[in-house]
């Protein structure tokens, strides 16, 4: 994955820029491929495309980006 890292305060969505979901950073993608931090099946996708639910082969469920 390649992109430009931005501080949360620069994100146009106040839920993120005001850190309601916790601290972090934003990535403005410059490529077309995104990789998750684990192997599994996408089992949920937010309509906005900003987050995905992933279930691993061990049935562990996680979200990318992680939810607080």
ZAMARGU-4260 file (C-alpha; in steps of 0.2 Angstrom, whole numbers, plus 5000, padded with zeros to 4 digits):
<rodrens>
0) 5000/5000/5000 | 5007/5017/4996 | 5001/5034/5000 | 5003/5050/5010 | 5001/5050/5029
5) 4990/5064/5037 | 4986/5068/5055 | 4969/5064/5061 | 4965/5083/5062 | 4966/5085/5043
10) 4952/5072/5040 | 4936/5081/5034 | 4925/5070/5044 | 4923/5077/5062 | 4921/5059/5069
15) 4939/5056/5065 | 4946/5074/5065 | 4940/5076/5083 | 4946/5059/5088 | 4929/5052/5093
20) 4935/5035/5088 | 4952/5037/5096 | 4969/5044/5089 | 4977/5038/5073 | 4981/5044/5056
25) 4974/5044/5039 | 4982/5038/5023 | 4978/5046/5006 | 4981/5032/4994 | 4992/5035/4979
30) 4991/5017/4973 | 4976/5005/4969 | 4980/4991/4981 | 4976/4990/4999 | 4982/4976/5011
35) 4975/4970/5027 | 4985/4966/5042 | 4978/4948/5043 | 4972/4934/5031 | 4954/4931/5031
40) 4937/4934/5022 | 4929/4951/5021 | 4912/4948/5030 | 4907/4966/5032 | 4909/4982/5022
45) 4904/4999/5027 | 4894/5008/5012 | 4906/5022/5012 | 4921/5010/5010 | 4931/5017/5025
50) 4931/5001/5035 | 4929/4982/5033 | 4925/4967/5044 | 4937/4953/5042 | 4934/4935/5049
55) 4950/4924/5050 | 4951/4905/5047 | 4951/4903/5066 | 4934/4913/5067 | 4942/4928/5075
60) 4934/4944/5069 | 4942/4960/5067 | 4940/4977/5059 | 4951/4986/5048 | 4954/5000/5052
65) 4953/4994/5071 | 4937/5000/5080 | 4939/5006/5098
</rodrens>
